[in-house]
């Protein structure tokens, strides 16, 4: 098989890719690039298909969308479009060059018709993403790469294309950590020295908090986010992320700190149920570890403001806040719980991420039992059953149900609906009170 054989095999295995191979027979200057080429050559399945056209993209986009009645989203500022095809994504871009007038800002895009695929490859983040294979005729199968592109892929190493790369776009530091995580690659020596230099210059402060948040969430969504956070910690980027998004270090009220403890994070993740939020839990762990290792305390408003700046969705933001605030408080109290009903009384209504934090800090077995077993224990009867049996609605009704549930959790109430109903109807006698 030729060097480009794996790329064509990858395209043939997807309906969108197979259609592209047909459509591009009659088009000019279409290339598959970036992650599609990289992953295909590594024997991995690409997450999407990335294309670059030397010229206008409309004919290719419209042809692909018409073939599958797919939806198209244009991004005019960058001369790109996304086509959703049978649950597959195809990203199409016009070949372009980019100019960073101000470090950290989005680049100015040049899409002149004379921009070639070779020019386009030179604007990319790492050499392993600066590889293209021509799809159109003539020349189908021609491979182009920036200097060291293919060699770095074989050597499994990350190299930036120029020395100002991290200053131009500091989010590439986070992307580097993501590729270390996903691919198992490491930066080559010169790139490693550029990383150290960029961190020392606090270049992350030149990037908007929103862009930092977007890259951070992508890293946390990887299959092994612990390795990604290992890399951020090793490179000294966690502090930069916290301070860049929080604002001025001179204002004590704006301080948010992140610190890393792999074992704590691993313990917390081992407790996380399927309905939990992995990204929220990991951010919370970094915040909690920092708070335990520092005299700085972050107030609730500052924490929410920081997370809003990173553009965490509201639900995810509140999961993080709950885990940071409630998790450490629950840890000590959970360690003192003597029976399942006490565990349930303490943890009922708490976010699962907060319970995971509590377990990772001190009470792992109790947290695991609640998350895996106790929180799912329910009575087979409801308040309606008690009303139907003659109990007047009111506070006492809820009390009967809660006492019955506590007995069931502690293993003292077995036998199903009939037993539960009989017990709940006689709670007053058992408790020795006069509640209805």
C-alpha positions as CSV (number, residue, x, y, z in Angstrom):
1,X,0.0,0.0,0.0
2,X,1.2,3.5,-0.8
3,X,2.0,6.1,1.8
4,X,-1.4,7.7,1.2
5,X,-3.3,4.4,1.0
6,X,-4.5,4.6,4.6
7,X,-6.1,8.0,4.0
8,X,-8.1,6.7,1.1
9,X,-9.1,3.6,3.1
10,X,-10.3,5.8,5.9
11,X,-12.5,7.8,3.5
12,X,-14.0,4.8,1.8
13,X,-15.2,3.4,5.2
14,X,-17.5,6.4,5.7
15,X,-20.4,7.4,3.6
16,X,-19.3,11.1,3.5
17,X,-15.7,10.1,2.6
18,X,-16.9,7.8,-0.2
19,X,-19.0,10.5,-1.6
20,X,-16.1,12.9,-1.4
21,X,-13.9,10.6,-3.5
22,X,-16.6,10.7,-6.2
23,X,-17.4,14.4,-6.0
24,X,-13.7,15.5,-6.1
25,X,-13.1,13.6,-9.3
26,X,-14.6,16.6,-11.2
27,X,-13.3,19.3,-9.0
28,X,-9.9,21.0,-8.7
29,X,-7.5,21.7,-5.9
30,X,-9.3,19.8,-3.0
31,X,-7.1,18.3,-0.3
32,X,-7.8,16.3,2.9
33,X,-5.7,17.7,5.7
34,X,-4.9,17.9,9.4
35,X,-6.3,15.4,11.8
36,X,-7.9,13.3,9.1
37,X,-4.5,12.6,7.6
38,X,-2.7,12.4,10.9
39,X,-5.1,9.9,12.5
40,X,-5.4,7.8,9.3
41,X,-1.6,7.4,9.1
42,X,-1.5,6.5,12.8
43,X,-4.2,3.8,12.3
44,X,-6.8,5.8,14.3
45,X,-10.3,6.7,13.3
46,X,-10.6,10.5,12.6
47,X,-13.3,12.4,14.5
48,X,-14.2,14.4,11.4
49,X,-13.1,14.9,7.8
50,X,-11.0,18.1,7.2
51,X,-10.7,19.5,3.7
52,X,-8.9,22.5,2.2
53,X,-9.8,24.0,-1.2
54,X,-7.4,26.2,-3.1
55,X,-10.2,28.6,-4.2
56,X,-13.9,28.9,-3.5
57,X,-15.5,26.2,-1.3
58,X,-19.1,26.6,-2.5
59,X,-19.2,23.9,-5.2
60,X,-17.7,21.3,-2.9
61,X,-19.9,22.2,0.1
62,X,-23.1,22.3,-2.0
63,X,-22.4,19.1,-3.8
64,X,-21.8,17.2,-0.6
65,X,-24.8,18.7,1.1
66,X,-27.0,17.9,-1.9
67,X,-25.8,14.3,-2.0
68,X,-27.0,13.6,1.5
69,X,-29.5,16.5,2.2
70,X,-27.1,17.5,4.9
71,X,-27.1,20.7,6.9
72,X,-24.5,23.4,6.2
73,X,-23.1,26.0,8.5
74,X,-21.0,28.8,7.0
75,X,-18.4,30.7,8.9
76,X,-17.8,33.6,6.6
77,X,-15.0,35.3,8.7
78,X,-12.7,32.4,8.2
79,X,-14.0,31.1,4.8
80,X,-15.1,27.8,6.2
81,X,-18.2,25.6,6.3
82,X,-19.3,22.6,8.2
83,X,-21.5,19.9,6.6
84,X,-23.3,17.4,8.8
85,X,-23.7,14.2,6.8
86,X,-25.3,11.1,8.3
87,X,-24.0,11.9,11.8
88,X,-20.6,12.6,10.3
89,X,-19.0,16.0,10.1
90,X,-17.0,17.4,7.2
91,X,-15.1,20.7,7.7
92,X,-14.3,22.6,4.5
93,X,-12.0,25.6,4.5
94,X,-10.6,27.8,1.8
95,X,-6.8,27.8,1.7
96,X,-5.6,30.8,3.6
97,X,-2.8,32.5,5.5
98,X,-3.1,34.1,8.8
99,X,-1.6,37.2,10.4
100,X,-1.5,37.7,14.2
101,X,-1.2,41.5,14.6
102,X,-1.7,41.2,18.4
103,X,-0.5,38.1,20.3
104,X,-3.4,36.1,21.7
105,X,-6.0,37.7,19.5
106,X,-7.8,35.9,16.7
107,X,-5.8,36.2,13.5
108,X,-6.5,38.2,10.4
109,X,-7.4,35.8,7.6
110,X,-6.1,36.2,4.0
111,X,-8.1,34.1,1.5
112,X,-6.7,35.5,-1.7
113,X,-7.2,33.1,-4.7
114,X,-3.4,32.7,-4.9
115,X,-3.1,31.1,-1.5
116,X,-1.8,27.5,-2.0
117,X,-2.2,24.4,0.1
118,X,1.5,24.7,1.0
119,X,0.8,28.2,2.3
120,X,-2.1,27.0,4.3
121,X,-0.1,24.2,5.9
122,X,2.4,26.7,7.3
123,X,-0.3,28.5,9.4
124,X,-1.1,25.4,11.5
125,X,-0.2,24.6,15.1
126,X,2.0,21.5,14.9
127,X,3.9,19.8,12.1
128,X,1.9,16.6,12.5
129,X,-1.2,18.6,11.5
130,X,0.5,20.2,8.6
131,X,0.1,17.3,6.2
132,X,-2.2,17.1,3.2
133,X,-3.2,14.6,0.5
134,X,-4.7,15.8,-2.7
135,X,-8.2,14.3,-3.6
136,X,-8.9,16.1,-6.9
137,X,-7.5,15.1,-10.3
138,X,-4.9,15.3,-11.7
139,X,-2.5,14.5,-8.9
140,X,-4.9,12.5,-6.6
141,X,-2.8,10.9,-3.8
142,X,-0.1,13.6,-3.8
143,X,1.2,14.1,-0.3
144,X,2.4,17.5,0.9
145,X,3.7,18.3,4.3
146,X,5.4,21.2,6.1
147,X,9.0,20.6,7.0
148,X,9.4,17.6,9.4
149,X,5.6,17.0,9.2
150,X,5.7,13.3,8.3
151,X,9.0,12.7,10.1
152,X,7.5,14.0,13.4
153,X,4.5,11.8,12.9
154,X,6.7,8.7,12.6
155,X,8.8,9.9,15.5
156,X,5.7,10.5,17.6
157,X,6.7,14.0,18.6
158,X,5.1,17.5,18.6
159,X,6.9,20.4,17.0
160,X,5.6,23.9,16.3
161,X,6.1,25.4,12.9
162,X,7.9,28.6,14.1
163,X,9.3,30.1,17.3
164,X,6.5,32.6,17.8
165,X,3.7,30.0,17.6
166,X,2.8,30.0,21.3
167,X,3.0,33.8,21.5
168,X,0.8,34.2,18.5
169,X,-1.8,31.8,19.9
170,X,-1.2,30.7,23.5
171,X,-4.1,28.3,23.3
172,X,-1.7,26.1,21.4
173,X,-0.2,25.3,24.8
174,X,-3.5,23.7,25.8
175,X,-3.7,22.0,22.5
176,X,-0.3,20.5,23.0
177,X,-1.4,19.0,26.3
178,X,-4.5,17.6,24.5
179,X,-2.3,15.9,21.9
180,X,0.0,14.6,24.5
181,X,-3.1,13.0,26.1
182,X,-4.8,11.7,23.0
183,X,-1.8,10.6,20.9
184,X,0.8,9.8,23.6
185,X,3.3,12.2,21.8
186,X,5.8,14.4,23.5
187,X,7.1,17.8,22.5
188,X,10.6,17.6,20.8
189,X,13.4,19.5,22.7
190,X,13.1,22.9,21.0
191,X,9.3,23.0,21.3
192,X,9.7,22.1,24.9
193,X,12.0,25.1,25.4
194,X,9.5,27.3,23.7
195,X,6.8,26.0,26.0
196,X,8.9,26.9,29.0
197,X,9.6,30.3,27.6
198,X,5.9,31.0,26.9
199,X,4.9,29.9,30.4
200,X,7.5,32.2,31.9
201,X,6.2,35.1,29.9
202,X,2.6,34.3,31.1
203,X,1.4,34.4,27.5
204,X,-1.9,32.8,28.5
205,X,-2.9,36.2,30.0
206,X,-3.2,37.5,26.4
207,X,-6.0,35.1,25.6
208,X,-9.7,35.6,26.4
209,X,-11.1,33.5,29.2
210,X,-13.7,32.1,26.8
211,X,-11.0,30.7,24.5
212,X,-9.2,29.2,27.5
213,X,-12.4,27.6,28.7
214,X,-13.2,26.1,25.3
215,X,-9.8,24.5,25.0
216,X,-9.9,23.3,28.6
217,X,-13.3,21.6,28.0
218,X,-11.9,19.8,25.0
219,X,-9.0,18.5,27.0
220,X,-11.3,17.3,29.8
221,X,-13.4,15.5,27.2
222,X,-10.5,13.3,26.1
223,X,-10.7,9.6,27.0
224,X,-7.8,10.1,29.5
225,X,-8.2,13.6,31.0
226,X,-5.9,12.7,33.9
227,X,-3.0,12.5,31.5
228,X,-4.0,15.9,30.1
229,X,-4.0,17.5,33.6
230,X,-0.7,15.7,34.3
231,X,0.7,17.5,31.3
232,X,-0.8,20.9,32.3
233,X,0.7,20.5,35.7
234,X,4.1,19.4,34.4
235,X,4.2,22.4,32.1
236,X,3.2,24.8,34.8
237,X,0.0,25.8,33.0
238,X,-2.6,25.3,35.7
239,X,-1.6,28.5,37.5
240,X,-1.6,30.4,34.2
241,X,-5.1,29.1,33.4
242,X,-6.4,30.1,36.8
243,X,-4.9,33.6,36.8
244,X,-5.5,34.4,33.1
245,X,-9.2,33.7,33.5
246,X,-9.6,35.3,37.0
247,X,-8.0,38.6,36.3
248,X,-5.5,40.7,38.2
249,X,-3.3,38.8,40.7
250,X,-3.1,42.1,42.8
251,X,-6.8,41.9,43.7
252,X,-7.2,39.3,46.5
253,X,-10.9,39.0,45.7
254,X,-10.2,37.9,42.1
255,X,-7.9,35.0,43.1
256,X,-8.8,31.6,41.9
257,X,-6.1,28.9,42.2
258,X,-5.8,25.4,40.6
259,X,-3.6,22.6,41.8
260,X,-3.2,19.0,40.8
261,X,-3.3,15.8,42.8
262,X,-3.6,12.8,40.5
263,X,-4.5,10.3,43.2
264,X,-7.3,12.5,44.5
265,X,-8.6,12.9,41.0
266,X,-8.4,9.2,40.3
267,X,-10.2,8.4,43.5
268,X,-13.0,10.9,42.7
269,X,-13.4,9.6,39.1
270,X,-13.6,6.1,40.4
271,X,-16.7,7.1,42.3
272,X,-18.4,9.1,39.5
273,X,-21.7,7.5,38.3
274,X,-22.8,7.6,34.7
275,X,-25.1,10.6,35.4
276,X,-22.1,12.6,36.8
277,X,-20.1,15.3,34.9
278,X,-16.5,14.2,34.5
279,X,-15.2,17.7,33.4
280,X,-17.0,19.4,36.3
281,X,-15.6,17.0,38.8
282,X,-12.0,17.4,37.6
283,X,-12.2,21.2,37.6
284,X,-13.6,21.0,41.1
285,X,-10.8,18.7,42.3
286,X,-8.2,21.2,41.1
287,X,-10.0,24.0,42.9
288,X,-10.4,21.9,46.1
289,X,-6.8,20.7,46.2
290,X,-5.6,24.3,45.7
291,X,-7.8,25.5,48.6
292,X,-6.4,22.8,50.9
293,X,-2.8,23.7,50.0
294,X,-3.2,27.4,50.3
295,X,-4.3,30.2,52.6
296,X,-6.3,31.8,49.8
297,X,-10.0,31.2,49.9
298,X,-12.2,31.9,46.9
299,X,-15.7,33.3,47.7
300,X,-18.7,32.0,46.0
301,X,-19.3,35.0,43.8
302,X,-15.7,35.0,42.6
303,X,-15.9,31.3,41.7
304,X,-19.1,31.8,39.7
305,X,-17.6,34.8,37.9
306,X,-14.5,32.9,37.1
307,X,-16.5,29.9,35.7
308,X,-18.7,32.3,33.7
309,X,-15.7,33.9,32.2
310,X,-14.6,30.5,31.0
311,X,-18.1,30.1,29.6
312,X,-18.9,26.9,31.4
313,X,-22.6,26.1,30.8
314,X,-24.8,27.0,33.8
315,X,-25.5,23.4,34.8
316,X,-21.8,22.5,34.7
317,X,-20.9,25.7,36.5
318,X,-23.3,24.8,39.4
319,X,-22.0,21.2,39.5
320,X,-18.5,22.6,40.0
321,X,-19.6,25.2,42.6
322,X,-21.5,22.5,44.6
323,X,-18.6,20.1,44.5
324,X,-16.1,22.8,45.7
325,X,-18.4,24.2,48.4
326,X,-20.1,21.0,49.6
327,X,-17.5,18.3,49.0
328,X,-15.0,19.2,51.7
329,X,-17.8,19.9,54.2
330,X,-19.4,16.5,53.5
331,X,-16.2,14.6,53.9
332,X,-15.8,14.9,57.7
333,X,-19.5,14.5,58.4
334,X,-19.8,11.5,56.1
335,X,-16.9,9.8,58.0
336,X,-19.0,10.0,61.1
337,X,-22.2,8.5,59.7
338,X,-23.0,5.2,61.4
339,X,-25.7,3.6,59.3
340,X,-27.1,3.8,55.8
341,X,-30.0,6.0,56.8
342,X,-27.5,8.6,58.3
343,X,-25.6,8.5,55.0
344,X,-28.8,9.1,53.1
345,X,-29.9,11.9,55.4
346,X,-26.6,13.6,54.8
347,X,-26.2,13.1,51.1
348,X,-29.8,13.2,49.8
349,X,-30.2,16.1,47.3
350,X,-26.4,16.7,47.0
351,X,-24.8,16.8,43.6
352,X,-23.0,13.6,42.8
353,X,-19.8,15.5,42.0
354,X,-19.8,16.9,45.6
355,X,-20.2,13.3,47.0
356,X,-17.3,12.2,44.8
357,X,-15.2,14.9,46.2
358,X,-16.1,14.0,49.8
359,X,-15.3,10.3,49.0
360,X,-11.9,11.2,47.5
361,X,-11.0,13.4,50.5
362,X,-11.9,11.0,53.3
363,X,-15.0,8.7,53.1
364,X,-14.6,6.7,49.9
365,X,-16.5,3.6,50.9
366,X,-19.5,5.5,52.3
367,X,-19.6,7.7,49.2
368,X,-19.4,4.7,46.9
369,X,-22.2,3.0,48.7
370,X,-24.5,6.0,48.4
371,X,-23.7,6.6,44.8
372,X,-23.9,3.0,43.7
373,X,-26.7,1.7,46.0
374,X,-28.4,3.8,48.6
375,X,-29.5,6.7,46.5
376,X,-31.5,4.3,44.4
377,X,-33.5,2.9,47.3
378,X,-37.1,4.0,47.1
379,X,-40.3,3.1,48.9
380,X,-42.9,1.3,47.0
381,X,-45.6,3.4,48.6
382,X,-46.3,7.2,48.2
383,X,-48.2,9.8,50.1
384,X,-51.3,9.0,48.0
385,X,-51.3,5.5,49.4
386,X,-51.3,6.9,53.0
387,X,-54.1,9.4,52.2
388,X,-56.2,6.6,50.6
389,X,-55.7,4.6,53.8
390,X,-57.1,7.5,55.9
391,X,-54.1,9.6,56.9
392,X,-54.8,13.3,56.7
393,X,-52.4,15.3,54.4
394,X,-49.9,17.4,56.2
395,X,-46.3,17.4,57.6
396,X,-46.9,14.2,59.5
397,X,-47.5,12.3,56.2
398,X,-44.0,13.2,54.9
399,X,-42.6,12.2,58.3
400,X,-44.1,8.8,58.1
401,X,-42.6,8.2,54.6
402,X,-39.1,9.4,55.7
403,X,-39.1,7.2,58.7
404,X,-40.2,4.2,56.6
405,X,-37.5,4.9,54.1
406,X,-34.8,5.2,56.9
407,X,-35.9,1.8,58.2
408,X,-35.8,0.3,54.7
409,X,-32.3,1.7,54.1
410,X,-31.1,0.2,57.4
411,X,-32.5,-3.2,56.4
412,X,-35.2,-3.2,59.0
413,X,-38.2,-2.9,56.6
414,X,-38.5,-5.8,54.1
415,X,-41.3,-7.4,52.4
416,X,-42.5,-4.9,49.8
417,X,-45.4,-2.6,49.5
418,X,-47.8,-4.2,52.0
419,X,-45.1,-4.2,54.8
420,X,-44.1,-0.6,54.0
421,X,-47.7,0.6,54.1
422,X,-48.5,-1.2,57.4
423,X,-45.3,0.3,59.0
424,X,-46.0,3.8,57.7
425,X,-49.6,3.7,59.1
426,X,-48.3,2.8,62.5
427,X,-45.4,5.3,62.7
428,X,-47.2,7.3,65.4
429,X,-47.3,4.4,67.8
430,X,-43.7,3.4,67.1
431,X,-42.5,7.0,67.6
432,X,-44.8,7.6,70.6
433,X,-46.0,11.0,69.2
434,X,-49.4,12.4,68.2
435,X,-48.6,13.5,64.7
436,X,-51.4,12.5,62.3
